[in-house]
Each structure stands twice: as structure tokens, then as C-alpha cells.
Amino acid sequence: MTKGNSTYGHLSGKLLRRIRAKGAGWAFTPSDFADLGDPRSIGMVLTRLSRKGTIRRVQRGVYEVPAQHPIIGIAGAGADSVAQAIARRDALKLLPSGAHAANVLGLSTQVSAKTAYGIAGHSR
């Protein structure tokens, strides 16, 4: 990254376009932008965007686009979206639990109180 804001601005613009295209309720990691530049620059842009309030940091290396809900105010991306972001980053395959899978497939109206996943991939 250069000392001037031109490189930051260019990369920031690319990241913002991709983030806005995905919309509110999307969780992501810096690896989702690996094709746009080097990891340090991407991390710096994401840090600056989170400080400005454009995006929100969920945990170290995981960010989300909060949505404005008419009743409860700002709502996060949700556990499923965050789990998907981590799975993309770590090259894992998420396997939803039985009750959750049945609900997602429309086979049951039962909603599990706790979302649980099995993971296929290398442990971390």
C-alpha cells in the first residue's frame, strides 16, 4: 500500500462494491476478497471500514454487514451466515444437525433452539 490514499481508495471502493452487492446480513472474512489484493491491505481496509461503522466486526477476522430492522434496530448477519463465512475461510463443509436440516429443507416446522453443525474438513 502506498503512502497516499489512492491505493487505499481504489481497494476500498472494490471491497465496498462487493460488500454492497451481497447486501445486508452477509458475513465474510478477508479471504473472501483475496482476488482483490494482498491480505495486509485488505485487512487494513476492513479495519478502517469497521471503525467507520460501515461494517461490523463479529470476531477477529470475521465481519458482517448489519441490517436495519424496523422494530429491533440493527440486526446482525446471524449465526448461519457467520458459520458459512468461517467454513469458506477454513475450507470446511458444514453439515447441519438433524432438526436444523429438516427445517431448512422444509420437512419440519420445528426450529431447533441451538444451531449445531458437524464439520467435514481438517480440524483447526
DRENVOTOR-938850 format. One record per residue (C-alpha): x, y negated, z negated; residue in one letter; residue number from 1. Coordinates in steps of 0.05 Angstrom, whole numbers, m for minus. Layout:
<pts>
@east->X, north->Y, up->Z, code->A, pos->NUM
...
</pts>
This chain:
<pts>
@east->0, north->0, up->0, code->M, pos->1
@east->27, north->m68, up->17, code->T, pos->2
@east->30, north->m127, up->m30, code->K, pos->3
@east->m24, north->m164, up->9, code->G, pos->4
@east->m97, north->m147, up->6, code->N, pos->5
@east->m103, north->m128, up->80, code->S, pos->6
@east->m87, north->m54, up->69, code->T, pos->7
@east->m129, north->m52, up->6, code->Y, pos->8
@east->m186, north->m87, up->41, code->G, pos->9
@east->m184, north->m41, up->101, code->H, pos->10
@east->m183, north->22, up->59, code->L, pos->11
@east->m235, north->m6, up->11, code->S, pos->12
@east->m281, north->m20, up->70, code->G, pos->13
@east->m274, north->51, up->96, code->K, pos->14
@east->m288, north->81, up->28, code->L, pos->15
@east->m348, north->36, up->16, code->L, pos->16
@east->m378, north->54, up->84, code->R, pos->17
@east->m372, north->128, up->69, code->R, pos->18
@east->m400, north->119, up->m2, code->I, pos->19
@east->m459, north->78, up->23, code->R, pos->20
@east->m473, north->128, up->78, code->A, pos->21
@east->m481, north->183, up->26, code->K, pos->22
@east->m526, north->139, up->m17, code->G, pos->23
@east->m543, north->135, up->m90, code->A, pos->24
@east->m539, north->198, up->m131, code->G, pos->25
@east->m476, north->223, up->m96, code->W, pos->26
@east->m417, north->246, up->m139, code->A, pos->27
@east->m348, north->250, up->m108, code->F, pos->28
@east->m274, north->257, up->m122, code->T, pos->29
@east->m214, north->224, up->m88, code->P, pos->30
@east->m204, north->287, up->m47, code->S, pos->31
@east->m269, north->271, up->m10, code->D, pos->32
@east->m230, north->213, up->22, code->F, pos->33
@east->m165, north->250, up->35, code->A, pos->34
@east->m171, north->237, up->110, code->D, pos->35
@east->m171, north->161, up->100, code->L, pos->36
@east->m103, north->151, up->68, code->G, pos->37
@east->m53, north->171, up->16, code->D, pos->38
@east->m80, north->195, up->m52, code->P, pos->39
@east->m49, north->139, up->m93, code->R, pos->40
@east->m81, north->84, up->m51, code->S, pos->41
@east->m149, north->119, up->m52, code->I, pos->42
@east->m144, north->127, up->m127, code->G, pos->43
@east->m128, north->53, up->m135, code->M, pos->44
@east->m187, north->32, up->m92, code->V, pos->45
@east->m234, north->77, up->m131, code->L, pos->46
@east->m208, north->49, up->m197, code->T, pos->47
@east->m220, north->m22, up->m172, code->R, pos->48
@east->m290, north->m5, up->m147, code->L, pos->49
@east->m307, north->26, up->m214, code->S, pos->50
@east->m281, north->m35, up->m251, code->R, pos->51
@east->m325, north->m79, up->m207, code->K, pos->52
@east->m386, north->m35, up->m222, code->G, pos->53
@east->m396, north->m13, up->m150, code->T, pos->54
@east->m386, north->60, up->m171, code->I, pos->55
@east->m384, north->93, up->m239, code->R, pos->56
@east->m331, north->139, up->m267, code->R, pos->57
@east->m361, north->203, up->m295, code->V, pos->58
@east->m295, north->233, up->m319, code->Q, pos->59
@east->m223, north->230, up->m297, code->R, pos->60
@east->m223, north->239, up->m222, code->G, pos->61
@east->m298, north->244, up->m214, code->V, pos->62
@east->m341, north->185, up->m194, code->Y, pos->63
@east->m414, north->174, up->m177, code->E, pos->64
@east->m460, north->124, up->m143, code->V, pos->65
@east->m512, north->106, up->m195, code->P, pos->66
@east->m583, north->96, up->m173, code->A, pos->67
@east->m631, north->44, up->m197, code->Q, pos->68
@east->m693, north->77, up->m226, code->H, pos->69
@east->m755, north->33, up->m235, code->P, pos->70
@east->m771, north->59, up->m305, code->I, pos->71
@east->m707, north->82, up->m338, code->I, pos->72
@east->m658, north->34, up->m305, code->G, pos->73
@east->m592, north->61, up->m280, code->I, pos->74
@east->m592, north->136, up->m269, code->A, pos->75
@east->m530, north->178, up->m256, code->G, pos->76
@east->m519, north->226, up->m199, code->A, pos->77
@east->m540, north->287, up->m240, code->G, pos->78
@east->m505, north->350, up->m264, code->A, pos->79
@east->m514, north->387, up->m198, code->D, pos->80
@east->m482, north->332, up->m157, code->S, pos->81
@east->m423, north->327, up->m205, code->V, pos->82
@east->m414, north->403, up->m205, code->A, pos->83
@east->m415, north->403, up->m129, code->Q, pos->84
@east->m362, north->348, up->m127, code->A, pos->85
@east->m316, north->387, up->m174, code->I, pos->86
@east->m328, north->450, up->m133, code->A, pos->87
@east->m308, north->414, up->m69, code->R, pos->88
@east->m245, north->386, up->m102, code->R, pos->89
@east->m223, north->453, up->m131, code->D, pos->90
@east->m246, north->496, up->m71, code->A, pos->91
@east->m295, north->535, up->m114, code->L, pos->92
@east->m361, north->567, up->m96, code->K, pos->93
@east->m416, north->553, up->m146, code->L, pos->94
@east->m465, north->609, up->m160, code->L, pos->95
@east->m527, north->583, up->m196, code->P, pos->96
@east->m556, north->623, up->m253, code->S, pos->97
@east->m617, north->666, up->m241, code->G, pos->98
@east->m671, north->618, up->m266, code->A, pos->99
@east->m638, north->558, up->m233, code->H, pos->100
@east->m630, north->595, up->m166, code->A, pos->101
@east->m703, north->618, up->m167, code->A, pos->102
@east->m726, north->546, up->m179, code->N, pos->103
@east->m682, north->517, up->m124, code->V, pos->104
@east->m708, north->570, up->m75, code->L, pos->105
@east->m780, north->554, up->m94, code->G, pos->106
@east->m792, north->624, up->m122, code->L, pos->107
@east->m807, north->598, up->m191, code->S, pos->108
@east->m833, north->534, up->m223, code->T, pos->109
@east->m793, north->549, up->m286, code->Q, pos->110
@east->m739, north->497, up->m297, code->V, pos->111
@east->m681, north->520, up->m340, code->S, pos->112
@east->m664, north->474, up->m397, code->A, pos->113
@east->m590, north->484, up->m386, code->K, pos->114
@east->m558, north->489, up->m317, code->T, pos->115
@east->m506, north->544, up->m314, code->A, pos->116
@east->m462, north->567, up->m256, code->Y, pos->117
@east->m419, north->626, up->m241, code->G, pos->118
@east->m356, north->607, up->m204, code->I, pos->119
@east->m322, north->644, up->m147, code->A, pos->120
@east->m251, north->620, up->m137, code->G, pos->121
@east->m186, north->610, up->m174, code->H, pos->122
@east->m193, north->592, up->m247, code->S, pos->123
@east->m164, north->526, up->m267, code->R, pos->124
</pts>
